[in-house]
Amino acid sequence: MPTLTKLYTMQEAAQHNTPQDCWIVIDGKVYDVGSYLDEHPGGDDVILATTGKDATDEFEDAGHSKSARELLETFFIGELDLSATVIPELEISSKKQADYTQKLKDLTKQYWAVSVAIAGVSVVVGFLYLRKK
């Protein structure tokens, strides 16, 4: 008979990100490791830095032993609900782009004389330099 486990979203897991209440997600499983933070050989900051995201890569890169993996399973509280993946709302930037473009046009109209002056000075310096030779 299949075992039913509680499903959590990444947002739910991310809310548990303090030393008193710390959840991590590894390989699609959610673990409540708050009671283990003080005992973790790498320090609690290593674990706290992985809350709110998938910590699988960090866990694997640390090269945890078989006994560490078995200990991790004692903190298992549920699985990550992959069906509840939230797609972040995209910001429409066409208005911002239009504002930027308009500001650039205004600045160009306002400071066109600066460009002309620089070009003029360059021409004069060029003629003076050629004249000395």
C-alpha positions as CSV (number, residue, x, y, z in Angstrom):
1,M,0.0,0.0,0.0
2,P,1.5,3.4,-1.0
3,T,2.5,5.8,1.7
4,L,0.9,9.2,1.6
5,T,3.2,12.1,2.4
6,K,2.3,15.7,2.9
7,L,3.1,18.0,-0.1
8,Y,4.6,21.4,0.4
9,T,5.3,24.2,-2.1
10,M,8.7,25.8,-2.4
11,Q,7.0,29.0,-1.1
12,E,5.8,27.2,2.0
13,A,9.3,25.7,2.6
14,A,10.9,29.1,2.1
15,Q,8.9,30.6,4.9
16,H,10.8,28.4,7.4
17,N,14.2,30.1,7.2
18,T,15.2,30.9,10.8
19,P,17.4,29.1,13.2
20,Q,14.3,28.2,15.3
21,D,12.3,27.0,12.3
22,C,14.4,25.8,9.3
23,W,13.2,23.6,6.4
24,I,15.3,22.6,3.4
25,V,14.5,20.9,0.1
26,I,16.7,18.2,-1.3
27,D,15.9,15.9,-4.2
28,G,12.2,17.0,-4.1
29,K,11.9,16.1,-0.4
30,V,11.3,18.6,2.4
31,Y,13.2,18.3,5.7
32,D,12.6,20.1,9.0
33,V,16.2,20.5,10.2
34,G,15.7,23.3,12.7
35,S,16.5,21.0,15.7
36,Y,19.8,19.9,14.0
37,L,21.3,23.3,13.1
38,D,23.5,23.4,16.3
39,E,24.8,19.9,15.6
40,H,25.6,20.4,11.9
41,P,29.4,20.0,11.5
42,G,29.5,22.7,8.8
43,G,27.6,25.2,11.0
44,D,24.1,26.5,10.8
45,D,24.8,29.2,8.3
46,V,25.5,26.6,5.6
47,I,22.0,25.2,6.0
48,L,20.3,28.6,6.5
49,A,21.8,29.7,3.2
50,T,20.0,27.0,1.3
51,T,16.5,27.7,2.6
52,G,13.9,28.8,0.0
53,K,15.5,27.0,-2.9
54,D,16.4,23.5,-4.0
55,A,19.5,22.6,-1.9
56,T,20.3,19.4,-3.8
57,D,23.4,20.6,-5.5
58,E,24.8,22.1,-2.2
59,F,24.1,18.9,-0.4
60,E,25.7,16.7,-3.0
61,D,28.7,19.0,-3.5
62,A,29.5,18.8,0.3
63,G,30.1,15.0,-0.1
64,H,27.9,13.8,2.7
65,S,28.5,10.3,4.0
66,K,26.0,7.5,4.1
67,S,25.3,8.1,7.7
68,A,24.7,11.8,7.1
69,R,22.1,10.8,4.4
70,E,20.5,8.4,6.8
71,L,20.3,11.1,9.5
72,L,18.8,13.5,6.9
73,E,15.9,11.0,6.4
74,T,15.0,11.3,10.1
75,F,14.0,15.0,9.4
76,F,11.8,14.2,6.5
77,I,8.4,15.8,6.7
78,G,7.0,15.7,3.1
79,E,7.6,16.1,-0.5
80,L,7.9,19.1,-2.8
81,D,4.6,19.8,-4.7
82,L,5.9,20.1,-8.2
83,S,2.4,20.8,-9.6
84,A,2.3,24.0,-7.7
85,T,5.2,25.6,-9.5
86,V,4.6,29.3,-9.6
87,I,5.7,31.1,-12.7
88,P,6.8,34.6,-11.7
89,E,4.8,37.4,-13.2
90,L,6.8,39.1,-15.9
91,E,7.1,42.9,-15.8
92,I,6.0,44.7,-18.9
93,S,8.8,47.1,-19.7
94,S,7.6,48.7,-22.8
95,K,6.4,51.8,-20.9
96,K,9.8,52.0,-19.1
97,Q,11.5,51.6,-22.4
98,A,9.5,54.4,-23.9
99,D,10.3,56.7,-20.9
100,Y,14.0,55.9,-21.3
101,T,13.9,56.6,-25.0
102,Q,12.1,59.9,-24.5
103,K,14.6,61.0,-21.9
104,L,17.5,60.1,-24.2
105,K,16.0,62.1,-27.0
106,D,15.4,65.1,-24.7
107,L,19.0,65.0,-23.5
108,T,20.3,64.7,-27.0
109,K,18.3,67.8,-28.0
110,Q,19.5,69.7,-24.9
111,Y,23.2,68.9,-25.2
112,W,23.8,68.7,-28.9
113,A,26.0,71.8,-28.7
114,V,28.4,69.9,-26.4
115,S,29.0,67.3,-29.2
116,V,29.5,70.0,-31.8
117,A,31.9,71.9,-29.5
118,I,34.0,68.8,-28.9
119,A,34.2,68.1,-32.7
120,G,35.1,71.7,-33.4
121,V,37.9,71.8,-30.8
122,S,39.2,68.5,-32.3
123,V,39.3,70.0,-35.7
124,V,41.1,73.1,-34.5
125,V,43.7,71.1,-32.5
126,G,44.2,68.9,-35.6
127,F,44.9,71.9,-37.8
128,L,47.3,73.4,-35.3
129,Y,49.2,70.1,-34.9
130,L,49.5,69.8,-38.7
131,R,50.6,73.4,-39.1
132,K,53.5,72.9,-36.6
133,K,55.0,70.1,-38.8
